């Protein structure tokens, strides 16, 4: 017996669900979509949205009846939507032509009145579906490094904290920032900087466990979600990553004499000791990074080492303006 997982259907950019109708021009639209390279599934009007969800269709073409409201159709699409909301085309009869603005205002991609040019409509449906798929890919996967983007990072952070809380296990968030990256880019050019970022990304991905998450948060900043790890273990891991950072032969040739001095600075915050809130935990990792930068000596710093909750900081709560008081201690082994 086959089991269909309805929680996260796979996306099919070239699949469309078309409302089942015997109208000749609807049959012609079906054929035009097939000629355009799309697979077409027909479904009754009341089941189109659900059929699109189950099949992971990138497009759904609906023909609401005279008594169907805009809100009802929109909710049916959003209630059963995969990771990428399908492009939705509304086919209205001439009797409802005056309602076109409200359907567009509701968020539908296109409203067609009467009997359209099916060839042109099929081309627009296919183009919209592929464009939305590409935009979703760009939002979730960094084009340069192949890493998850900041959107994926933050979408995974809160569930990870919840799972750690349920299992009564610690976890950590680390924010990594390259040292001297801006100066290197200014002196050697964008090509050299991009090559360095790719090498650093590959190094982090190869060194961490598959259960961990490493994402590119910004230009030269990376975020790490480390499962089942204590503060001491997280600091040792980050320092190990720092010391073992190596570049490919091609990047070494591009970077030149500074290749051996490529390092990063990191700030780490740990659950549950530093916070149990995902936003606050990430913010405290950033604070630890900023304090490490201000100290000019420590390369890996825990939030607990910034005196954030020890009561020693009596001049304010924004630790980005304070130096770490233990900057003279030896670096972690």
C-alpha positions as CSV (number, residue, x, y, z in Angstrom):
1,X,0.0,0.0,0.0
2,X,1.4,3.4,-1.0
3,X,1.3,6.2,1.5
4,X,1.1,9.8,0.3
5,X,2.8,12.3,2.6
6,X,0.6,15.4,2.6
7,X,2.8,17.5,4.8
8,X,5.4,18.6,2.2
9,X,4.5,17.6,-1.3
10,X,7.3,17.8,-3.9
11,X,7.3,20.7,-6.2
12,X,6.7,20.1,-9.9
13,X,7.4,23.2,-11.9
14,X,6.0,21.9,-15.2
15,X,2.8,20.4,-13.8
16,X,-0.6,22.2,-13.9
17,X,-4.0,21.4,-12.5
18,X,-6.9,22.5,-14.8
19,X,-10.5,22.6,-13.8
20,X,-12.5,19.8,-15.5
21,X,-14.8,21.3,-18.1
22,X,-16.2,20.2,-21.4
23,X,-16.0,23.6,-23.0
24,X,-14.1,23.4,-26.3
25,X,-11.7,26.3,-25.5
26,X,-10.9,24.6,-22.2
27,X,-9.9,21.5,-24.1
28,X,-7.8,23.7,-26.4
29,X,-6.1,25.2,-23.3
30,X,-5.3,21.7,-22.1
31,X,-3.7,20.8,-25.4
32,X,-1.8,24.2,-25.5
33,X,-0.3,23.5,-22.1
34,X,0.8,20.1,-23.2
35,X,2.4,21.5,-26.3
36,X,4.2,24.1,-24.1
37,X,5.9,21.2,-22.2
38,X,3.6,20.9,-19.2
39,X,1.8,17.9,-17.8
40,X,-1.9,18.6,-17.1
41,X,-4.2,17.1,-14.5
42,X,-7.9,17.7,-14.7
43,X,-10.0,18.0,-11.5
44,X,-13.5,19.0,-10.5
45,X,-13.8,22.7,-9.6
46,X,-14.2,22.0,-5.8
47,X,-11.1,19.8,-5.7
48,X,-8.6,21.7,-7.9
49,X,-6.8,23.4,-5.0
50,X,-6.4,20.1,-3.1
51,X,-5.3,18.3,-6.3
52,X,-2.7,21.0,-6.9
53,X,-1.4,20.6,-3.3
54,X,-1.2,16.8,-3.4
55,X,0.5,16.7,-6.8
56,X,2.9,19.7,-6.0
57,X,1.6,21.5,-9.1
58,X,3.2,24.8,-10.0
59,X,0.0,26.1,-11.6
60,X,-3.7,25.8,-11.0
61,X,-6.3,27.1,-13.3
62,X,-9.7,27.7,-11.7
63,X,-13.2,28.6,-13.1
64,X,-15.3,29.7,-10.1
65,X,-19.0,29.5,-10.5
66,X,-21.4,32.5,-10.3
67,X,-22.0,31.9,-6.6
68,X,-18.3,31.4,-5.6
69,X,-16.7,34.2,-3.6
70,X,-13.2,35.5,-4.0
71,X,-12.3,34.8,-0.3
72,X,-13.4,31.2,-0.5
73,X,-11.3,30.5,-3.6
74,X,-8.2,32.3,-2.1
75,X,-8.5,30.5,1.2
76,X,-8.8,27.1,-0.6
77,X,-5.5,27.9,-2.4
78,X,-3.6,29.1,0.7
79,X,-5.0,26.5,3.1
80,X,-3.5,23.7,1.0
81,X,-0.3,25.2,-0.4
82,X,3.1,23.5,-0.8
83,X,6.4,25.3,-0.1
84,X,5.9,27.4,-3.3
85,X,2.4,28.8,-3.7
86,X,1.2,27.8,-7.1
87,X,0.5,30.4,-9.7
88,X,-3.3,30.7,-9.9
89,X,-5.2,31.8,-13.0
90,X,-8.9,32.6,-12.6
91,X,-11.2,32.0,-15.6
92,X,-14.4,34.2,-15.2
93,X,-17.5,34.1,-17.4
94,X,-18.6,37.3,-19.1
95,X,-21.3,37.7,-16.5
96,X,-18.6,38.3,-13.9
97,X,-16.3,40.6,-15.9
98,X,-16.9,43.5,-13.6
99,X,-15.3,41.5,-10.7
100,X,-11.9,41.3,-12.3
101,X,-10.2,44.0,-10.1
102,X,-11.2,42.3,-6.9
103,X,-9.8,39.0,-8.0
104,X,-6.5,40.6,-8.9
105,X,-6.5,42.6,-5.6
106,X,-7.0,39.3,-3.7
107,X,-3.6,38.1,-5.0
108,X,-4.4,35.8,-8.0
109,X,-1.8,36.0,-10.7
110,X,-4.1,36.5,-13.7
111,X,-7.8,36.8,-14.4
112,X,-9.2,35.9,-17.8
113,X,-12.6,36.9,-19.1
114,X,-14.5,34.9,-21.6
115,X,-12.7,32.7,-24.0
116,X,-9.0,33.7,-24.2
117,X,-6.2,33.0,-26.7
118,X,-5.2,29.6,-25.3
119,X,-1.7,29.6,-26.9
120,X,-0.8,32.9,-25.3
121,X,-2.4,32.0,-22.0
122,X,-0.5,28.7,-21.9
123,X,2.8,30.5,-22.5
124,X,2.1,32.9,-19.7
125,X,1.1,30.2,-17.3
126,X,4.3,28.2,-18.0
127,X,6.5,31.4,-17.7
128,X,5.0,32.3,-14.4
129,X,5.4,28.8,-12.9
130,X,9.1,28.7,-13.9
131,X,9.7,32.2,-12.7
132,X,8.2,31.5,-9.3
133,X,10.2,28.3,-9.0
134,X,13.4,30.1,-9.8
135,X,12.6,32.9,-7.3
136,X,12.0,30.3,-4.6
137,X,15.3,28.6,-5.4
138,X,17.2,31.9,-5.2
139,X,15.5,32.7,-1.8
140,X,16.4,29.3,-0.3
141,X,19.8,28.4,-1.9
142,X,22.7,30.9,-2.2
143,X,23.7,31.0,-5.8
144,X,27.4,31.4,-5.1
145,X,28.1,28.9,-2.4
146,X,25.2,26.5,-2.7
147,X,24.5,27.0,1.0
148,X,21.0,27.7,2.5
149,X,20.2,31.4,2.7
150,X,19.3,33.4,5.8
151,X,15.7,32.7,5.2
152,X,16.2,28.9,5.5
153,X,18.5,29.5,8.5
154,X,15.9,31.4,10.5
155,X,13.1,29.0,9.5
156,X,15.1,26.1,11.0
157,X,16.3,27.9,14.1
158,X,13.0,27.9,16.1
159,X,12.1,24.2,15.3
160,X,15.7,23.2,16.4
161,X,15.3,25.0,19.7
162,X,11.9,23.3,20.3
163,X,13.4,19.8,19.5
164,X,16.3,20.5,21.8
165,X,14.0,21.6,24.6
166,X,11.9,18.5,24.1
167,X,14.9,16.2,24.3
168,X,16.5,18.2,27.2
169,X,19.7,18.7,25.1
170,X,21.7,21.8,24.6
171,X,22.3,23.4,21.2
172,X,24.2,26.5,20.0
173,X,24.1,29.2,17.4
174,X,27.3,30.6,15.9
175,X,27.8,33.7,13.7
176,X,31.0,33.6,11.7
177,X,32.5,36.7,10.1
178,X,35.6,36.6,7.8
179,X,38.6,38.7,9.0
180,X,39.9,41.3,6.5
181,X,37.4,40.4,3.8
182,X,36.5,43.9,2.9
183,X,40.1,44.9,2.5
184,X,40.9,41.8,0.5
185,X,38.0,42.5,-1.9
186,X,39.1,46.1,-2.2
187,X,42.7,45.2,-3.0
188,X,42.4,42.0,-5.0
189,X,38.9,42.3,-6.6
190,X,35.6,40.6,-6.4
191,X,36.7,37.5,-8.2
192,X,39.3,36.7,-5.5
193,X,36.7,37.4,-2.7
194,X,34.1,35.2,-4.3
195,X,36.6,32.3,-4.6
196,X,37.5,32.7,-0.9
197,X,33.9,32.6,0.1
198,X,33.3,29.4,-1.8
199,X,36.3,27.7,-0.1
200,X,35.1,28.8,3.3
201,X,31.6,27.6,2.6
202,X,32.9,24.2,1.5
203,X,35.1,24.0,4.6
204,X,32.3,24.6,6.9
205,X,29.9,22.2,5.2
206,X,32.5,19.5,5.1
207,X,33.5,19.9,8.8
208,X,30.1,20.0,10.4
209,X,27.6,17.1,10.9
210,X,24.7,16.6,8.5
211,X,22.3,17.3,11.4
212,X,23.8,20.8,11.8
213,X,22.9,23.8,9.6
214,X,25.3,26.2,8.0
215,X,24.0,29.1,6.0
216,X,25.3,32.2,4.3
217,X,23.7,35.1,6.1
218,X,25.3,38.0,4.2
219,X,28.3,38.9,2.1
220,X,31.1,37.4,4.3
221,X,28.9,36.2,7.2
222,X,27.8,32.6,7.9
223,X,25.4,31.2,10.5
224,X,25.7,27.8,12.2
225,X,23.0,25.9,14.0
226,X,24.8,23.2,16.1
227,X,22.7,20.4,17.6
228,X,23.3,18.6,20.9
229,X,26.4,20.6,21.9
230,X,27.5,22.4,25.0
231,X,29.1,25.8,25.3
232,X,32.5,24.3,25.9
233,X,32.1,21.9,23.0
234,X,30.9,24.6,20.7
235,X,33.9,26.8,21.4
236,X,36.3,24.0,20.8
237,X,34.5,23.2,17.6
238,X,34.6,26.8,16.3
239,X,38.3,27.1,17.2
240,X,39.0,23.8,15.4
241,X,37.2,25.1,12.3
242,X,39.3,28.3,12.6
243,X,42.6,26.5,12.9
244,X,41.8,24.0,10.2
245,X,40.6,26.5,7.6
246,X,42.4,25.7,4.3
247,X,42.0,27.0,0.8
248,X,42.1,25.3,-2.6
249,X,45.2,25.6,-4.7
250,X,43.3,27.9,-7.1
251,X,42.2,30.2,-4.4
252,X,45.7,30.3,-2.8
253,X,47.1,31.4,-6.2
254,X,44.5,34.2,-6.4
255,X,44.8,35.4,-2.8
256,X,48.6,35.3,-2.8
257,X,50.7,35.9,0.2
258,X,47.7,36.6,2.5
259,X,46.3,33.0,2.0
260,X,48.0,31.7,5.1
261,X,46.4,34.4,7.2
262,X,42.8,33.8,6.3
263,X,40.8,33.5,9.5
264,X,37.4,34.3,10.9
265,X,35.9,35.7,14.1
266,X,32.9,33.9,15.7
267,X,30.3,34.6,18.3
268,X,28.4,31.8,20.0
269,X,25.2,31.7,22.0
270,X,24.0,28.5,23.7
271,X,20.5,27.1,24.5
272,X,19.2,27.0,27.2
273,X,21.9,28.9,29.1
274,X,21.9,32.1,27.0
275,X,18.2,32.1,25.9
276,X,15.3,29.9,24.9
277,X,14.0,32.3,22.3
278,X,15.3,31.9,18.7
279,X,15.5,35.6,17.9
280,X,17.2,36.5,21.2
281,X,19.6,33.5,20.9
282,X,20.7,34.7,17.5
283,X,21.0,38.3,18.6
284,X,23.2,37.2,21.5
285,X,25.5,35.3,19.2
286,X,25.8,38.5,17.1
287,X,26.6,40.4,20.3
288,X,29.3,37.9,21.2
289,X,30.7,38.4,17.6
290,X,30.7,42.2,18.0
291,X,32.4,42.0,21.4
292,X,35.1,39.7,19.9
293,X,35.6,42.2,17.1
294,X,35.9,45.1,19.6
295,X,38.4,43.2,21.7
296,X,40.7,42.7,18.8
297,X,42.2,39.5,20.3
298,X,39.7,36.8,20.8
299,X,38.6,34.9,17.7
300,X,35.9,32.7,19.2
301,X,33.8,34.2,22.0
302,X,30.8,32.8,23.9
303,X,28.0,35.2,24.9
304,X,28.4,34.1,28.5
305,X,32.0,35.5,28.3
306,X,30.7,39.0,27.4
307,X,29.4,39.6,31.0
308,X,26.0,39.9,29.4
309,X,24.2,38.3,32.3
310,X,26.8,38.4,35.1
311,X,25.9,41.8,36.4
312,X,29.4,43.1,35.7
313,X,28.3,45.3,32.9
314,X,26.8,48.4,34.6
315,X,27.0,50.9,31.7
316,X,24.2,49.6,29.5
317,X,22.7,46.5,27.8
318,X,24.1,47.0,24.3
319,X,27.3,45.0,24.6
320,X,28.4,45.9,21.1
321,X,29.9,49.0,22.7
322,X,31.9,47.2,25.4
323,X,35.1,45.2,25.3
324,X,35.4,41.8,26.6
325,X,37.0,42.0,30.1
326,X,38.8,38.7,29.7
327,X,40.5,39.5,26.4
328,X,43.9,38.8,27.9
329,X,43.2,35.1,28.5
330,X,44.6,32.4,26.3
331,X,42.7,31.4,23.3
332,X,40.6,28.1,23.5
333,X,42.4,24.9,22.7
